[in-house]
Amino acid sequence: MALRDILIHPDPRLKKVADPVGDITDDIRRLADDMLETMYDAPGIGLAAPQVGVNRRVLVMDCVKEEGAAPRPMVLINPEITWESEALNTYEEGCLSIPEQYADVTRPAEVEVAWTGLDGKRHQERFDKLWATCVQHEIDHLNGTLFIDHLTALKRQLITRKMVKLKREKARA
Ligand SMILES: [Zn+2]
């Protein structure tokens, strides 16, 4: 396993629609392992392949937050939302590609998602609470959408300006 660099917004690679994965190859298995390691190291609760510069429909997540609880690393390949609740939920979201910026985003409170696992089989599960928010946020990444795209243009521009400044400072350091 290896840590991969996380792209920081604004970056054109974060705005692309990712390509579906065909067979589960060793490359895909390595990508998933690296993404999990990178996510836990950050630390974060979700990461999508475009965030590490790979334009494929792969995401990883683990929203177990309770102290001492067993981790639940999940790898979702070609995920699709097959149902969403009418009930909505608002969470303060953040993103590893938009460090230290947080904002309230309203999304369906529950979603049902179908995906291919590393076992090559199709899986389906209903997610709620933080898991529902996280899986929707990560699937957004696979479609070139960031959480700030759910905010007003003014808020989005404000955050984007901060990120441009951050990237400039990092480049100088
Ligand atoms: Zn994100």
Backbone and ligand atoms as CSV (ligand in chain L), in Angstrom:
chain,resi,resn,atom,element,x,y,z
A,1,MET,N,N,0.843,-1.201,0.000
A,1,MET,CA,C,0.000,0.000,0.000
A,1,MET,C,C,0.874,1.245,0.000
A,2,ALA,N,N,0.331,2.299,-0.524
A,2,ALA,CA,C,1.098,3.548,-0.609
A,2,ALA,C,C,0.148,4.729,-0.502
A,3,LEU,N,N,0.648,5.791,0.085
A,3,LEU,CA,C,-0.144,7.014,0.150
A,3,LEU,C,C,-0.119,7.688,-1.215
A,4,ARG,N,N,-1.251,8.222,-1.615
A,4,ARG,CA,C,-1.310,8.974,-2.868
A,4,ARG,C,C,-1.572,10.441,-2.553
A,5,ASP,N,N,-1.098,11.324,-3.445
A,5,ASP,CA,C,-1.330,12.759,-3.261
A,5,ASP,C,C,-2.793,13.095,-3.536
A,6,ILE,N,N,-3.373,13.908,-2.670
A,6,ILE,CA,C,-4.763,14.332,-2.847
A,6,ILE,C,C,-4.781,15.676,-3.586
A,7,LEU,N,N,-5.517,15.726,-4.685
A,7,LEU,CA,C,-5.631,16.966,-5.461
A,7,LEU,C,C,-6.424,17.993,-4.656
A,8,ILE,N,N,-5.996,19.249,-4.773
A,8,ILE,CA,C,-6.694,20.331,-4.093
A,8,ILE,C,C,-7.448,21.176,-5.122
A,9,HIS,N,N,-8.710,21.497,-4.800
A,9,HIS,CA,C,-9.538,22.370,-5.616
A,9,HIS,C,C,-8.910,23.763,-5.672
A,10,PRO,N,N,-8.922,24.506,-6.757
A,10,PRO,CA,C,-9.499,24.130,-8.053
A,10,PRO,C,C,-8.498,23.340,-8.901
A,11,ASP,N,N,-9.008,22.273,-9.522
A,11,ASP,CA,C,-8.194,21.423,-10.387
A,11,ASP,C,C,-9.141,20.806,-11.424
A,12,PRO,N,N,-8.822,20.939,-12.708
A,12,PRO,CA,C,-9.740,20.439,-13.740
A,12,PRO,C,C,-10.043,18.947,-13.599
A,13,ARG,N,N,-9.110,18.192,-12.986
A,13,ARG,CA,C,-9.330,16.739,-12.830
A,13,ARG,C,C,-10.436,16.425,-11.836
A,14,LEU,N,N,-10.776,17.432,-10.985
A,14,LEU,CA,C,-11.871,17.229,-10.014
A,14,LEU,C,C,-13.227,17.546,-10.630
A,15,LYS,N,N,-13.219,18.045,-11.878
A,15,LYS,CA,C,-14.482,18.474,-12.509
A,15,LYS,C,C,-14.943,17.529,-13.615
A,16,LYS,N,N,-14.231,16.400,-13.771
A,16,LYS,CA,C,-14.553,15.458,-14.851
A,16,LYS,C,C,-15.523,14.379,-14.383
A,17,VAL,N,N,-16.294,13.841,-15.326
A,17,VAL,CA,C,-17.105,12.662,-15.036
A,17,VAL,C,C,-16.180,11.448,-15.166
A,18,ALA,N,N,-16.115,10.631,-14.105
A,18,ALA,CA,C,-15.188,9.495,-14.097
A,18,ALA,C,C,-15.735,8.336,-14.937
A,19,ASP,N,N,-14.816,7.539,-15.496
A,19,ASP,CA,C,-15.187,6.399,-16.335
A,19,ASP,C,C,-15.498,5.168,-15.489
A,20,PRO,N,N,-16.474,4.356,-15.931
A,20,PRO,CA,C,-16.775,3.118,-15.216
A,20,PRO,C,C,-15.579,2.158,-15.226
A,21,VAL,N,N,-15.537,1.314,-14.212
A,21,VAL,CA,C,-14.511,0.278,-14.114
A,21,VAL,C,C,-15.049,-0.980,-14.785
A,22,GLY,N,N,-14.197,-1.659,-15.561
A,22,GLY,CA,C,-14.594,-2.931,-16.169
A,22,GLY,C,C,-14.293,-4.065,-15.207
A,23,ASP,N,N,-13.311,-4.892,-15.549
A,23,ASP,CA,C,-12.926,-5.994,-14.657
A,23,ASP,C,C,-12.204,-5.463,-13.424
A,24,ILE,N,N,-12.316,-6.218,-12.325
A,24,ILE,CA,C,-11.576,-5.873,-11.109
A,24,ILE,C,C,-10.153,-6.429,-11.261
A,25,THR,N,N,-9.264,-5.574,-11.701
A,25,THR,CA,C,-7.882,-5.983,-11.954
A,25,THR,C,C,-7.019,-5.713,-10.714
A,26,ASP,N,N,-5.751,-6.166,-10.781
A,26,ASP,CA,C,-4.810,-5.873,-9.693
A,26,ASP,C,C,-4.624,-4.369,-9.530
A,27,ASP,N,N,-4.658,-3.631,-10.659
A,27,ASP,CA,C,-4.532,-2.175,-10.601
A,27,ASP,C,C,-5.665,-1.556,-9.785
A,28,ILE,N,N,-6.868,-2.059,-9.978
A,28,ILE,CA,C,-8.016,-1.531,-9.240
A,28,ILE,C,C,-7.898,-1.897,-7.757
A,29,ARG,N,N,-7.467,-3.130,-7.477
A,29,ARG,CA,C,-7.274,-3.549,-6.080
A,29,ARG,C,C,-6.221,-2.683,-5.398
A,30,ARG,N,N,-5.128,-2.400,-6.120
A,30,ARG,CA,C,-4.063,-1.562,-5.562
A,30,ARG,C,C,-4.574,-0.140,-5.338
A,31,LEU,N,N,-5.341,0.355,-6.310
A,31,LEU,CA,C,-5.918,1.700,-6.177
A,31,LEU,C,C,-6.792,1.787,-4.927
A,32,ALA,N,N,-7.665,0.786,-4.726
A,32,ALA,CA,C,-8.573,0.790,-3.569
A,32,ALA,C,C,-7.790,0.746,-2.256
A,33,ASP,N,N,-6.759,-0.108,-2.195
A,33,ASP,CA,C,-5.911,-0.201,-0.992
A,33,ASP,C,C,-5.241,1.145,-0.699
A,34,ASP,N,N,-4.667,1.732,-1.749
A,34,ASP,CA,C,-3.974,3.017,-1.591
A,34,ASP,C,C,-4.952,4.103,-1.149
A,35,MET,N,N,-6.147,4.078,-1.724
A,35,MET,CA,C,-7.142,5.105,-1.374
A,35,MET,C,C,-7.569,4.980,0.085
A,36,LEU,N,N,-7.753,3.733,0.555
A,36,LEU,CA,C,-8.123,3.545,1.972
A,36,LEU,C,C,-7.009,4.053,2.880
A,37,GLU,N,N,-5.773,3.701,2.539
A,37,GLU,CA,C,-4.643,4.141,3.358
A,37,GLU,C,C,-4.555,5.675,3.371
A,38,THR,N,N,-4.735,6.272,2.198
A,38,THR,CA,C,-4.669,7.734,2.064
A,38,THR,C,C,-5.795,8.397,2.855
A,39,MET,N,N,-6.995,7.799,2.805
A,39,MET,CA,C,-8.145,8.348,3.532
A,39,MET,C,C,-7.916,8.289,5.045
A,40,TYR,N,N,-7.472,7.130,5.562
A,40,TYR,CA,C,-7.253,6.989,7.014
A,40,TYR,C,C,-6.123,7.907,7.482
A,41,ASP,N,N,-5.121,8.080,6.616
A,41,ASP,CA,C,-3.966,8.899,6.973
A,41,ASP,C,C,-4.329,10.380,7.053
A,42,ALA,N,N,-5.300,10.806,6.231
A,42,ALA,CA,C,-5.580,12.245,6.071
A,42,ALA,C,C,-5.866,12.993,7.388
A,43,PRO,N,N,-6.745,12.613,8.316
A,43,PRO,CA,C,-7.715,11.531,8.201
A,43,PRO,C,C,-9.020,12.051,7.600
A,44,GLY,N,N,-9.735,11.125,6.937
A,44,GLY,CA,C,-11.037,11.474,6.378
A,44,GLY,C,C,-11.954,10.278,6.467
A,45,ILE,N,N,-13.236,10.474,6.091
A,45,ILE,CA,C,-14.212,9.380,6.163
A,45,ILE,C,C,-14.607,8.891,4.770
A,46,GLY,N,N,-14.113,9.581,3.726
A,46,GLY,CA,C,-14.429,9.152,2.368
A,46,GLY,C,C,-13.428,9.742,1.387
A,47,LEU,N,N,-13.225,9.027,0.287
A,47,LEU,CA,C,-12.298,9.506,-0.744
A,47,LEU,C,C,-12.717,8.886,-2.076
A,48,ALA,N,N,-12.714,9.698,-3.123
A,48,ALA,CA,C,-13.082,9.217,-4.457
A,48,ALA,C,C,-11.840,9.231,-5.350
A,49,ALA,N,N,-11.777,8.286,-6.304
A,49,ALA,CA,C,-10.582,8.130,-7.140
A,49,ALA,C,C,-10.147,9.427,-7.845
A,50,PRO,N,N,-11.094,10.256,-8.362
A,50,PRO,CA,C,-10.647,11.497,-9.016
A,50,PRO,C,C,-9.826,12.399,-8.082
A,51,GLN,N,N,-10.040,12.271,-6.762
A,51,GLN,CA,C,-9.285,13.090,-5.805
A,51,GLN,C,C,-7.809,12.696,-5.744
A,52,VAL,N,N,-7.482,11.485,-6.203
A,52,VAL,CA,C,-6.068,11.100,-6.293
A,52,VAL,C,C,-5.642,11.047,-7.767
A,53,GLY,N,N,-6.391,11.735,-8.621
A,53,GLY,CA,C,-6.005,11.898,-10.016
A,53,GLY,C,C,-6.312,10.706,-10.908
A,54,VAL,N,N,-7.167,9.795,-10.428
A,54,VAL,CA,C,-7.544,8.623,-11.230
A,54,VAL,C,C,-9.010,8.778,-11.634
A,55,ASN,N,N,-9.244,8.876,-12.941
A,55,ASN,CA,C,-10.592,9.208,-13.417
A,55,ASN,C,C,-11.475,7.955,-13.583
A,56,ARG,N,N,-11.618,7.198,-12.518
A,56,ARG,CA,C,-12.421,5.974,-12.540
A,56,ARG,C,C,-13.474,6.024,-11.440
A,57,ARG,N,N,-14.565,5.240,-11.626
A,57,ARG,CA,C,-15.679,5.291,-10.672
A,57,ARG,C,C,-15.407,4.348,-9.486
A,58,VAL,N,N,-14.538,4.792,-8.600
A,58,VAL,CA,C,-14.178,4.055,-7.386
A,58,VAL,C,C,-14.216,5.022,-6.216
A,59,LEU,N,N,-14.838,4.603,-5.108
A,59,LEU,CA,C,-14.771,5.407,-3.891
A,59,LEU,C,C,-14.554,4.496,-2.693
A,60,VAL,N,N,-13.972,5.063,-1.657
A,60,VAL,CA,C,-13.801,4.330,-0.398
A,60,VAL,C,C,-14.409,5.181,0.709
A,61,MET,N,N,-14.881,4.516,1.755
A,61,MET,CA,C,-15.397,5.263,2.902
A,61,MET,C,C,-15.402,4.380,4.150
A,62,ASP,N,N,-15.372,5.059,5.286
A,62,ASP,CA,C,-15.537,4.429,6.593
A,62,ASP,C,C,-16.034,5.510,7.540
A,63,CYS,N,N,-17.323,5.449,7.845
A,63,CYS,CA,C,-17.939,6.501,8.672
A,63,CYS,C,C,-18.116,6.062,10.127
A,64,VAL,N,N,-17.460,4.965,10.527
A,64,VAL,CA,C,-17.524,4.550,11.928
A,64,VAL,C,C,-16.755,5.572,12.752
A,65,LYS,N,N,-17.457,6.206,13.696
A,65,LYS,CA,C,-16.809,7.290,14.438
A,65,LYS,C,C,-16.662,6.981,15.926
A,66,GLU,N,N,-17.454,6.008,16.419
A,66,GLU,CA,C,-17.454,5.719,17.845
A,66,GLU,C,C,-16.067,5.252,18.292
A,67,GLU,N,N,-15.632,5.795,19.387
A,67,GLU,CA,C,-14.343,5.431,19.964
A,67,GLU,C,C,-14.304,3.929,20.246
A,68,GLY,N,N,-13.279,3.239,19.781
A,68,GLY,CA,C,-13.123,1.817,20.083
A,68,GLY,C,C,-13.930,0.890,19.191
A,69,ALA,N,N,-14.803,1.443,18.327
A,69,ALA,CA,C,-15.604,0.589,17.442
A,69,ALA,C,C,-14.729,0.073,16.304
A,70,ALA,N,N,-15.063,-1.130,15.817
A,70,ALA,CA,C,-14.284,-1.713,14.726
A,70,ALA,C,C,-14.459,-0.882,13.470
A,71,PRO,N,N,-13.379,-0.624,12.733
A,71,PRO,CA,C,-13.510,0.119,11.476
A,71,PRO,C,C,-14.312,-0.680,10.448
A,72,ARG,N,N,-14.926,0.035,9.501
A,72,ARG,CA,C,-15.639,-0.656,8.432
A,72,ARG,C,C,-15.204,-0.063,7.083
A,73,PRO,N,N,-14.015,-0.455,6.621
A,73,PRO,CA,C,-13.555,0.073,5.335
A,73,PRO,C,C,-14.404,-0.469,4.197
A,74,MET,N,N,-14.961,0.427,3.386
A,74,MET,CA,C,-15.799,0.005,2.268
A,74,MET,C,C,-15.207,0.488,0.957
A,75,VAL,N,N,-15.277,-0.362,-0.066
A,75,VAL,CA,C,-14.833,0.004,-1.418
A,75,VAL,C,C,-16.030,-0.157,-2.338
A,76,LEU,N,N,-16.456,0.940,-2.972
A,76,LEU,CA,C,-17.599,0.912,-3.876
A,76,LEU,C,C,-17.133,1.234,-5.291
A,77,ILE,N,N,-17.335,0.267,-6.185
A,77,ILE,CA,C,-16.940,0.426,-7.587
A,77,ILE,C,C,-18.209,0.569,-8.424
A,78,ASN,N,N,-18.202,1.515,-9.338
A,78,ASN,CA,C,-19.380,1.809,-10.171
A,78,ASN,C,C,-20.655,1.967,-9.333
A,79,PRO,N,N,-20.624,2.789,-8.262
A,79,PRO,CA,C,-21.815,2.922,-7.415
A,79,PRO,C,C,-22.917,3.721,-8.104
A,80,GLU,N,N,-24.152,3.322,-7.806
A,80,GLU,CA,C,-25.319,4.031,-8.341
A,80,GLU,C,C,-26.334,4.194,-7.239
A,81,ILE,N,N,-26.924,5.382,-7.145
A,81,ILE,CA,C,-28.020,5.599,-6.196
A,81,ILE,C,C,-29.294,5.067,-6.848
A,82,THR,N,N,-29.909,4.068,-6.213
A,82,THR,CA,C,-31.095,3.440,-6.805
A,82,THR,C,C,-32.386,3.932,-6.148
A,83,TRP,N,N,-32.267,4.596,-5.009
A,83,TRP,CA,C,-33.436,5.150,-4.316
A,83,TRP,C,C,-32.960,6.226,-3.365
A,84,GLU,N,N,-33.758,7.292,-3.237
A,84,GLU,CA,C,-33.441,8.292,-2.211
A,84,GLU,C,C,-34.700,8.707,-1.478
A,85,SER,N,N,-34.576,8.975,-0.197
A,85,SER,CA,C,-35.732,9.338,0.622
A,85,SER,C,C,-36.174,10.761,0.308
A,86,GLU,N,N,-37.463,11.020,0.557
A,86,GLU,CA,C,-37.939,12.397,0.420
A,86,GLU,C,C,-37.451,13.228,1.586
A,87,ALA,N,N,-37.302,12.576,2.740
A,87,ALA,CA,C,-36.805,13.278,3.920
A,87,ALA,C,C,-35.375,13.736,3.666
A,88,LEU,N,N,-35.091,14.953,4.117
A,88,LEU,CA,C,-33.763,15.518,3.887
A,88,LEU,C,C,-33.005,15.632,5.198
A,89,ASN,N,N,-31.708,15.793,5.076
A,89,ASN,CA,C,-30.846,15.936,6.235
A,89,ASN,C,C,-29.773,16.967,5.895
A,90,THR,N,N,-29.425,17.784,6.869
A,90,THR,CA,C,-28.373,18.776,6.642
A,90,THR,C,C,-27.174,18.455,7.519
A,91,TYR,N,N,-26.018,18.344,6.888
A,91,TYR,CA,C,-24.775,18.086,7.604
A,91,TYR,C,C,-23.764,19.166,7.237
A,92,GLU,N,N,-22.888,19.483,8.171
A,92,GLU,CA,C,-21.776,20.358,7.843
A,92,GLU,C,C,-20.719,19.491,7.162
A,93,GLU,N,N,-20.517,19.718,5.875
A,93,GLU,CA,C,-19.598,18.885,5.108
A,93,GLU,C,C,-18.231,19.540,4.942
A,94,GLY,N,N,-17.244,18.689,4.773
A,94,GLY,CA,C,-15.901,19.123,4.437
A,94,GLY,C,C,-15.410,18.204,3.341
A,95,CYS,N,N,-14.185,18.421,2.871
A,95,CYS,CA,C,-13.679,17.612,1.767
A,95,CYS,C,C,-12.161,17.636,1.821
A,96,LEU,N,N,-11.539,16.477,1.617
A,96,LEU,CA,C,-10.074,16.420,1.660
A,96,LEU,C,C,-9.447,17.240,0.528
A,97,SER,N,N,-10.231,17.530,-0.530
A,97,SER,CA,C,-9.724,18.356,-1.628
A,97,SER,C,C,-9.980,19.843,-1.400
A,98,ILE,N,N,-10.675,20.164,-0.285
A,98,ILE,CA,C,-10.973,21.561,0.048
A,98,ILE,C,C,-10.662,21.722,1.541
A,99,PRO,N,N,-9.380,21.631,1.912
A,99,PRO,CA,C,-9.033,21.519,3.330
A,99,PRO,C,C,-9.508,22.698,4.182
A,100,GLU,N,N,-9.995,22.344,5.365
A,100,GLU,CA,C,-10.368,23.305,6.410
A,100,GLU,C,C,-11.502,24.237,6.031
A,101,GLN,N,N,-12.317,23.847,5.054
A,101,GLN,CA,C,-13.511,24.629,4.715
A,101,GLN,C,C,-14.720,23.732,4.946
A,102,TYR,N,N,-15.713,24.277,5.649
A,102,TYR,CA,C,-16.891,23.481,5.996
A,102,TYR,C,C,-18.151,24.295,5.712
A,103,ALA,N,N,-19.211,23.606,5.283
A,103,ALA,CA,C,-20.470,24.307,5.042
A,103,ALA,C,C,-21.619,23.311,5.095
A,104,ASP,N,N,-22.794,23.818,5.490
A,104,ASP,CA,C,-23.992,22.983,5.552
A,104,ASP,C,C,-24.460,22.625,4.147
A,105,VAL,N,N,-24.718,21.324,3.924
A,105,VAL,CA,C,-25.284,20.851,2.661
A,105,VAL,C,C,-26.488,19.977,2.989
A,106,THR,N,N,-27.598,20.218,2.280
A,106,THR,CA,C,-28.820,19.438,2.490
A,106,THR,C,C,-28.944,18.401,1.379
A,107,ARG,N,N,-29.166,17.151,1.799
A,107,ARG,CA,C,-29.287,16.030,0.851
A,107,ARG,C,C,-30.356,15.072,1.356
A,108,PRO,N,N,-30.802,14.128,0.516
A,108,PRO,CA,C,-31.700,13.088,1.007
A,108,PRO,C,C,-31.118,12.405,2.254
A,109,ALA,N,N,-31.976,12.169,3.261
A,109,ALA,CA,C,-31.510,11.617,4.533
A,109,ALA,C,C,-31.086,10.157,4.395
A,110,GLU,N,N,-31.756,9.429,3.472
A,110,GLU,CA,C,-31.414,8.022,3.258
A,110,GLU,C,C,-31.307,7.749,1.761
A,111,VAL,N,N,-30.372,6.898,1.406
A,111,VAL,CA,C,-30.239,6.482,0.003
A,111,VAL,C,C,-29.948,4.991,-0.062
A,112,GLU,N,N,-30.404,4.391,-1.160
A,112,GLU,CA,C,-30.043,3.008,-1.424
A,112,GLU,C,C,-29.026,3.047,-2.567
A,113,VAL,N,N,-27.943,2.322,-2.392
A,113,VAL,CA,C,-26.852,2.360,-3.370
A,113,VAL,C,C,-26.522,0.934,-3.810
A,114,ALA,N,N,-26.332,0.765,-5.106
A,114,ALA,CA,C,-25.857,-0.513,-5.647
A,114,ALA,C,C,-24.444,-0.284,-6.172
A,115,TRP,N,N,-23.564,-1.254,-5.960
A,115,TRP,CA,C,-22.180,-1.101,-6.427
A,115,TRP,C,C,-21.549,-2.471,-6.627
A,116,THR,N,N,-20.403,-2.478,-7.300
A,116,THR,CA,C,-19.600,-3.689,-7.443
A,116,THR,C,C,-18.513,-3.659,-6.377
A,117,GLY,N,N,-18.319,-4.784,-5.695
A,117,GLY,CA,C,-17.277,-4.871,-4.675
A,117,GLY,C,C,-15.983,-5.393,-5.278
A,118,LEU,N,N,-14.936,-5.414,-4.475
A,118,LEU,CA,C,-13.659,-5.974,-4.943
A,118,LEU,C,C,-13.797,-7.462,-5.250
A,119,ASP,N,N,-14.872,-8.084,-4.711
A,119,ASP,CA,C,-15.148,-9.496,-5.004
A,119,ASP,C,C,-15.787,-9.676,-6.389
A,120,GLY,N,N,-16.016,-8.541,-7.092
A,120,GLY,CA,C,-16.607,-8.618,-8.430
A,120,GLY,C,C,-18.121,-8.766,-8.418
A,121,LYS,N,N,-18.694,-8.904,-7.212
A,121,LYS,CA,C,-20.142,-9.092,-7.102
A,121,LYS,C,C,-20.850,-7.764,-6.909
A,122,ARG,N,N,-22.130,-7.740,-7.301
A,122,ARG,CA,C,-22.942,-6.552,-7.115
A,122,ARG,C,C,-23.511,-6.564,-5.692
A,123,HIS,N,N,-23.454,-5.433,-5.018
A,123,HIS,CA,C,-23.969,-5.294,-3.653
A,123,HIS,C,C,-25.008,-4.195,-3.624
A,124,GLN,N,N,-25.881,-4.244,-2.635
A,124,GLN,CA,C,-26.864,-3.178,-2.466
A,124,GLN,C,C,-27.070,-2.939,-0.981
A,125,GLU,N,N,-27.158,-1.675,-0.601
A,125,GLU,CA,C,-27.358,-1.368,0.817
A,125,GLU,C,C,-28.021,-0.016,0.977
A,126,ARG,N,N,-28.800,0.098,2.067
A,126,ARG,CA,C,-29.409,1.387,2.373
A,126,ARG,C,C,-28.545,2.094,3.417
A,127,PHE,N,N,-28.235,3.350,3.174
A,127,PHE,CA,C,-27.410,4.132,4.084
A,127,PHE,C,C,-28.229,5.252,4.706
A,128,ASP,N,N,-27.945,5.552,5.977
A,128,ASP,CA,C,-28.596,6.703,6.606
A,128,ASP,C,C,-27.549,7.535,7.343
A,129,LYS,N,N,-28.029,8.576,7.986
A,129,LYS,CA,C,-27.184,9.471,8.786
A,129,LYS,C,C,-25.901,9.872,8.031
A,130,LEU,N,N,-24.762,9.835,8.750
A,130,LEU,CA,C,-23.497,10.287,8.157
A,130,LEU,C,C,-23.105,9.458,6.932
A,131,TRP,N,N,-23.430,8.146,6.981
A,131,TRP,CA,C,-23.098,7.270,5.844
A,131,TRP,C,C,-23.805,7.742,4.571
A,132,ALA,N,N,-25.066,8.166,4.706
A,132,ALA,CA,C,-25.838,8.620,3.538
A,132,ALA,C,C,-25.222,9.883,2.951
A,133,THR,N,N,-24.863,10.817,3.839
A,133,THR,CA,C,-24.232,12.052,3.374
A,133,THR,C,C,-22.906,11.752,2.683
A,134,CYS,N,N,-22.116,10.891,3.321
A,134,CYS,CA,C,-20.777,10.578,2.798
A,134,CYS,C,C,-20.862,9.909,1.423
A,135,VAL,N,N,-21.739,8.917,1.288
A,135,VAL,CA,C,-21.780,8.191,0.009
A,135,VAL,C,C,-22.274,9.121,-1.105
A,136,GLN,N,N,-23.201,10.037,-0.784
A,136,GLN,CA,C,-23.667,10.982,-1.813
A,136,GLN,C,C,-22.564,11.977,-2.183
A,137,HIS,N,N,-21.829,12.442,-1.180
A,137,HIS,CA,C,-20.708,13.369,-1.415
A,137,HIS,C,C,-19.655,12.707,-2.321
A,138,GLU,N,N,-19.359,11.430,-2.048
A,138,GLU,CA,C,-18.320,10.737,-2.840
A,138,GLU,C,C,-18.808,10.414,-4.250
A,139,ILE,N,N,-20.077,10.017,-4.389
A,139,ILE,CA,C,-20.609,9.756,-5.737
A,139,ILE,C,C,-20.620,11.059,-6.536
A,140,ASP,N,N,-20.900,12.181,-5.879
A,140,ASP,CA,C,-20.793,13.496,-6.538
A,140,ASP,C,C,-19.413,13.662,-7.178
A,141,HIS,N,N,-18.358,13.285,-6.430
A,141,HIS,CA,C,-16.994,13.424,-6.958
A,141,HIS,C,C,-16.840,12.668,-8.280
A,142,LEU,N,N,-17.498,11.503,-8.391
A,142,LEU,CA,C,-17.370,10.691,-9.606
A,142,LEU,C,C,-18.063,11.368,-10.789
A,143,ASN,N,N,-18.908,12.355,-10.476
A,143,ASN,CA,C,-19.599,13.100,-11.527
A,143,ASN,C,C,-19.052,14.523,-11.669
A,144,GLY,N,N,-17.892,14.763,-11.076
A,144,GLY,CA,C,-17.251,16.069,-11.201
A,144,GLY,C,C,-17.903,17.165,-10.378
A,145,THR,N,N,-18.635,16.767,-9.351
A,145,THR,CA,C,-19.333,17.736,-8.495
A,145,THR,C,C,-18.701,17.763,-7.111
A,146,LEU,N,N,-18.469,18.968,-6.596
A,146,LEU,CA,C,-17.910,19.145,-5.253
A,146,LEU,C,C,-19.002,19.649,-4.319
A,147,PHE,N,N,-18.795,19.496,-2.994
A,147,PHE,CA,C,-19.865,19.941,-2.087
A,147,PHE,C,C,-20.128,21.433,-2.199
A,148,ILE,N,N,-19.093,22.192,-2.594
A,148,ILE,CA,C,-19.296,23.639,-2.728
A,148,ILE,C,C,-20.201,23.975,-3.917
A,149,ASP,N,N,-20.377,23.014,-4.845
A,149,ASP,CA,C,-21.317,23.235,-5.956
A,149,ASP,C,C,-22.761,23.239,-5.466
A,150,HIS,N,N,-22.985,22.785,-4.227
A,150,HIS,CA,C,-24.334,22.821,-3.640
A,150,HIS,C,C,-24.581,24.141,-2.906
A,151,LEU,N,N,-23.558,25.001,-2.810
A,151,LEU,CA,C,-23.696,26.258,-2.076
A,151,LEU,C,C,-24.038,27.389,-3.039
A,152,THR,N,N,-24.283,28.572,-2.484
A,152,THR,CA,C,-24.524,29.738,-3.342
A,152,THR,C,C,-23.227,30.084,-4.071
A,153,ALA,N,N,-23.374,30.768,-5.201
A,153,ALA,CA,C,-22.199,31.145,-5.997
A,153,ALA,C,C,-21.236,31.985,-5.162
A,154,LEU,N,N,-21.790,32.826,-4.325
A,154,LEU,CA,C,-20.963,33.712,-3.502
A,154,LEU,C,C,-20.080,32.909,-2.545
A,155,LYS,N,N,-20.700,31.946,-1.838
A,155,LYS,CA,C,-19.939,31.106,-0.889
A,155,LYS,C,C,-18.896,30.279,-1.623
A,156,ARG,N,N,-19.295,29.764,-2.813
A,156,ARG,CA,C,-18.388,28.928,-3.593
A,156,ARG,C,C,-17.156,29.737,-4.026
A,157,GLN,N,N,-17.403,30.967,-4.474
A,157,GLN,CA,C,-16.293,31.820,-4.921
A,157,GLN,C,C,-15.356,32.168,-3.766
A,158,LEU,N,N,-15.967,32.410,-2.600
A,158,LEU,CA,C,-15.186,32.758,-1.414
A,158,LEU,C,C,-14.230,31.609,-1.069
A,159,ILE,N,N,-14.777,30.390,-1.029
A,159,ILE,CA,C,-13.966,29.207,-0.692
A,159,ILE,C,C,-12.919,28.958,-1.777
A,160,THR,N,N,-13.309,29.101,-3.042
A,160,THR,CA,C,-12.371,28.866,-4.147
A,160,THR,C,C,-11.199,29.844,-4.081
A,161,ARG,N,N,-11.499,31.113,-3.754
A,161,ARG,CA,C,-10.417,32.104,-3.629
A,161,ARG,C,C,-9.431,31.697,-2.531
A,162,LYS,N,N,-9.985,31.186,-1.407
A,162,LYS,CA,C,-9.116,30.746,-0.301
A,162,LYS,C,C,-8.226,29.586,-0.743
A,163,MET,N,N,-8.798,28.677,-1.554
A,163,MET,CA,C,-8.029,27.508,-2.017
A,163,MET,C,C,-6.931,27.922,-2.998
A,164,VAL,N,N,-7.225,28.893,-3.855
A,164,VAL,CA,C,-6.223,29.381,-4.807
A,164,VAL,C,C,-5.048,29.969,-4.026
A,165,LYS,N,N,-5.375,30.718,-2.966
A,165,LYS,CA,C,-4.347,31.337,-2.130
A,165,LYS,C,C,-3.519,30.242,-1.426
A,166,LEU,N,N,-4.233,29.225,-0.896
A,166,LEU,CA,C,-3.563,28.118,-0.205
A,166,LEU,C,C,-2.583,27.397,-1.141
A,167,LYS,N,N,-3.043,27.148,-2.378
A,167,LYS,CA,C,-2.196,26.437,-3.336
A,167,LYS,C,C,-0.968,27.274,-3.705
A,168,ARG,N,N,-1.173,28.588,-3.801
A,168,ARG,CA,C,-0.057,29.482,-4.126
A,168,ARG,C,C,0.976,29.430,-2.985
A,169,GLU,N,N,0.476,29.464,-1.731
A,169,GLU,CA,C,1.386,29.412,-0.575
A,169,GLU,C,C,2.134,28.092,-0.534
A,170,LYS,N,N,1.416,26.995,-0.833
A,170,LYS,CA,C,2.044,25.665,-0.815
A,170,LYS,C,C,3.121,25.564,-1.889
A,171,ALA,N,N,2.836,26.145,-3.067
A,171,ALA,CA,C,3.785,26.083,-4.182
A,171,ALA,C,C,5.070,26.835,-3.846
A,172,ARG,N,N,4.927,27.892,-3.039
A,172,ARG,CA,C,6.087,28.711,-2.659
A,172,ARG,C,C,6.917,28.037,-1.590
A,173,ALA,N,N,6.260,27.229,-0.741
A,173,ALA,CA,C,6.928,26.662,0.441
A,173,ALA,C,C,7.976,25.616,0.051
L,1,ZN,ZN,ZN,-14.894,15.384,-1.056
